Amino acid sequence: MKKLPLAQLVLLTVILALSVTFVPSAHSTTISRPTITSQWTTQPPTIDGAVTQGEWSNLQITFDSSTYPSSYVLPTYVYFLNDKTNLYVLVDAVGDTHDDSADQCLLVFGFDPSPLNLIKIRVIGPSGTHLSSSSPPFEAAIGFGGSPQSSTLHKIYEFSIPFSSINGQPGQPLTFSSPPWKGVSMPFDAANNNDNVWPLGWTLSNINTYGLLGTAPSAIPEYPLGLPLLAIFMILAYGLIRRRTSIAKQS
């Protein structure tokens, strides 16, 4: 077997070491729970309570009579996007055609048998309500208008939620739900006293009834040592090979 020159061995070793160091670790789960998936975005939506054509493109939850009891459901479409920093959620409540001040929308993250310990993202009010300071911190806006799903005026809820406030990070799944607490759900229509529960059959003390929200990993992996260091390693290794080759030709 022909032996590799020292320089080539060095290059091969560097490449192998870097491939191990720089490949982001994948998070996998075997939990068989109701699952939805957020999509990576490089153009975060504007959190203003208005749905612009093409602004939201990742429909994940549909509340309608084909999947929920018609006497119970509030027709709604829910979208999810994320980038490196935030999770973005649109709750397009086409079935809520009344702009009431008691209308509200609730998103819940995490699992805990005590409702007090769950991470709740909640906004309440009529159109024009904008929330940008709360605990946990998030930004939300309520609108009343048309959308690609329906031109009839209806309630619209948009959220921008920092991963840091929901114990998450891009590429990692989150436990997510909208519990059946009257007056707080995804969303709640005060005029008709209707709300949506997700997943259907949610039970506070049973994590298997909670949903799982998969989030998109960064489009550009974040390498521990950085791309500049990788480039330096490659240049040095290439220089060794060229020098070795030049010496060999001269001899």
Buried (B, 14 or more C-beta within 10 A) or exposed (E): EEEEBEBBEBBEEBBEEBEEEBEEEEEEEEEEBBBBEBBBBEEBBEBBBBBEEEBBEBBBBBBBEEEBEEEBBBBBBBBBBBBBEBBBBBBBBBBBBBBBEEBBBBBBBBBBEEEEEBBBBBBBBBBEBBBEEBEBEBBBBBBBBBBBBBEEBBBBBBBBBBBEBBEBBBBBBBBBBBBBBEEBBBBBBBEEEBBBBBBBEBEBEEBEBBBBBBBBBBEEEEBEEEEEBBEEBBEEBEEBBEEBEEEEEEE
